[in-house]
Amino acid sequence: RDGVSTETGLLTEWPKDGPKLLWATKGAGRGYASPAIAGGKIFTMGDSLSSAEDKDEYATCFEAASGKPLWKSKLGPAWNNGSESWQGSRSTPTVDGELIYYMTPQGNLVCLQTSDGKEIWRKSMSKDFDGGKRDSWGFSESPLIDGDHVVVTPGKEKHTMVALNKKTGELVWSTPVKDDAGAGHSSIVISEVAGTRIYVQT
């Protein structure tokens, strides 16, 4: 999560007529989620898909080489709170081998299989951990995978940050922070300070 790309041989400027269009696809839906690319697949999330019969929020997967839709999996209702410009999905999913993790605006952490979108487990930041946002704009962090754990920020005093077993969703540990007003918009970053491994969050 340092924003540094290890890719080489990148263009320093576009060709005169622009880059060649390799493919275009539809069905990713509405929202602010960026694509996560791994294992020859593109994963994202959005609501009101052109390929769905409803306006709900879905996890979606496309073939990276062609843009062909591979699967979609319903995550829950669309986030329609507030003005229209602030609605829609807002978290970029996190891929970890055969599993992928989504945080919905409602605060549902959902684990799916990357192969077919089958749901493995889900946890609610509010119902399971008494968490919540400090504002009304919906959860937006991308889950952090660290070893055998997935670490997220329910927010509020009781379970400000939690680590869950990434395969089962079982609670491993929880950190309370007195007077915590609720989860913000950032994602957890791992750092090391004076030889101590820490999680940084706002």
C-alpha positions in Angstrom: 0.0 0.0 0.0 2.9 2.4 -0.8 1.6 3.5 -4.2 4.8 2.3 -5.9 4.5 0.2 -9.1 7.2 -2.4 -9.9 6.2 -2.6 -13.6 8.9 -1.8 -16.2 8.9 -0.7 -19.8 6.0 1.7 -19.3 5.3 4.5 -21.9 6.5 8.0 -21.0 3.8 9.5 -23.3 0.8 8.3 -25.3 1.2 7.5 -29.0 -0.1 10.3 -31.3 -3.5 8.6 -31.8 -3.7 7.4 -28.2 -3.2 3.9 -26.8 -4.8 1.1 -28.8 -8.1 -0.1 -27.4 -7.8 -3.8 -26.6 -11.3 -4.4 -25.2 -14.4 -2.8 -23.6 -16.9 -4.4 -21.3 -20.1 -3.6 -19.3 -21.6 -4.8 -16.0 -19.2 -3.3 -13.4 -21.9 -1.2 -11.9 -22.0 2.2 -10.2 -19.6 3.5 -7.5 -16.1 4.4 -6.5 -14.5 1.0 -6.2 -11.3 0.5 -8.1 -10.4 -2.7 -9.9 -8.2 -5.3 -8.2 -6.3 -7.4 -10.7 -4.8 -10.8 -9.8 -4.5 -14.2 -11.4 -5.6 -13.1 -14.8 -8.9 -11.7 -13.4 -10.3 -8.2 -12.7 -12.4 -7.9 -9.5 -14.5 -4.9 -8.4 -17.9 -4.0 -6.9 -20.8 -1.8 -7.9 -24.6 -1.5 -7.9 -27.2 -1.1 -10.6 -25.4 -3.5 -13.0 -26.5 -3.5 -16.6 -26.3 -7.3 -16.3 -28.5 -7.6 -13.3 -32.3 -7.4 -13.0 -32.2 -5.3 -9.8 -30.4 -2.2 -8.4 -28.5 -4.1 -5.6 -24.8 -4.1 -5.0 -22.7 -6.9 -6.6 -19.2 -8.2 -6.5 -18.1 -8.7 -10.1 -15.3 -10.6 -11.9 -14.0 -10.2 -15.5 -11.3 -11.9 -17.5 -8.3 -9.6 -17.7 -7.3 -10.6 -21.2 -10.7 -10.0 -22.8 -13.0 -8.2 -20.4 -15.4 -11.1 -20.5 -17.7 -11.2 -17.5 -17.0 -14.4 -15.5 -19.3 -14.1 -12.5 -21.3 -11.7 -10.3 -22.3 -12.2 -6.7 -24.9 -10.2 -4.8 -23.5 -8.4 -1.7 -26.7 -6.7 -0.5 -28.7 -3.5 -1.1 -27.2 -0.5 -2.9 -25.9 2.4 -0.8 -28.4 5.2 -1.6 -27.9 7.4 1.4 -27.3 11.1 1.0 -26.9 13.0 -2.3 -26.7 11.0 -5.5 -23.0 12.0 -6.1 -22.0 10.2 -2.8 -24.0 7.0 -3.4 -22.7 3.6 -4.7 -19.9 1.2 -3.8 -16.8 2.8 -2.3 -14.3 0.1 -1.3 -11.7 -1.7 -3.5 -11.7 -5.4 -2.8 -8.6 -7.2 -1.5 -7.5 -10.4 -3.3 -5.7 -13.2 -1.4 -5.1 -16.3 -3.5 -8.4 -18.2 -3.8 -10.3 -15.7 -1.6 -11.3 -12.1 -2.0 -12.7 -9.7 0.6 -15.2 -6.9 0.1 -16.3 -4.2 2.5 -19.8 -2.9 1.6 -20.9 0.7 2.4 -23.2 -0.8 5.0 -20.2 -2.3 6.8 -20.5 -5.9 5.7 -17.2 -7.7 5.3 -17.8 -10.4 2.8 -15.4 -13.2 1.8 -15.9 -14.9 -1.6 -14.1 -17.5 -3.7 -12.2 -15.9 -6.5 -13.1 -18.9 -8.8 -16.9 -18.5 -8.9 -17.9 -15.8 -6.4 -19.4 -18.2 -3.9 -19.8 -16.6 -0.5 -17.6 -18.2 2.3 -18.5 -16.0 5.2 -19.6 -12.5 6.2 -19.4 -10.2 9.2 -21.3 -7.0 10.0 -19.3 -4.1 11.5 -22.3 -2.9 13.4 -24.1 -6.1 14.4 -21.1 -8.2 15.2 -18.7 -5.6 16.6 -20.9 -2.6 17.6 -19.1 -0.5 15.1 -20.1 2.4 12.9 -18.9 5.3 10.8 -18.2 8.7 12.3 -20.2 10.2 9.4 -23.1 9.1 7.2 -21.1 8.3 4.0 -20.7 4.5 4.4 -17.7 2.2 5.0 -15.0 2.6 2.4 -11.8 0.9 3.6 -10.2 -2.0 1.8 -9.6 -5.0 4.0 -6.0 -5.7 5.0 -4.6 -9.2 4.7 -1.7 -9.9 7.0 -0.7 -13.6 7.3 -3.6 -15.7 8.4 -5.7 -12.6 9.4 -7.9 -10.1 7.7 -7.8 -6.8 9.6 -10.5 -4.1 9.4 -11.9 -1.1 11.3 -15.4 -1.5 12.7 -14.9 1.8 14.5 -16.4 3.1 17.8 -15.1 2.4 21.3 -15.7 -1.4 21.8 -14.0 -2.9 18.7 -12.2 -0.1 17.0 -10.0 -2.5 15.0 -10.3 -6.2 14.7 -8.4 -9.1 13.2 -10.4 -12.1 12.0 -9.3 -15.5 10.7 -9.3 -14.9 7.0 -10.7 -18.3 6.2 -13.5 -18.5 8.7 -14.2 -14.9 9.9 -13.7 -15.9 13.5 -12.5 -13.1 15.8 -8.8 -13.4 16.6 -8.3 -10.1 18.5 -10.0 -6.8 19.1 -8.6 -3.4 20.1 -10.9 -0.9 21.9 -10.1 2.9 21.7 -11.8 5.1 24.3 -13.9 7.9 22.8 -13.4 6.7 19.2 -16.0 8.5 17.1 -16.2 5.8 14.4 -14.5 4.5 11.3 -13.1 7.0 8.8 -12.3 6.5 5.1 -8.8 5.2 5.1 -7.4 1.6 4.9 -5.0 0.2 7.5 -1.3 0.4 6.6 1.4 -1.8 8.1 4.5 0.0 9.4 7.4 -0.7 11.7 8.5 1.8 14.4 11.6 1.1 16.5 11.4 -2.5 15.6 7.8 -2.9 16.5 5.3 -3.9 13.9 2.2 -1.7 14.0 -1.1 -1.0 12.1 -1.7 2.6 11.2 -5.2 3.9 10.9 -7.1 7.2 11.1 
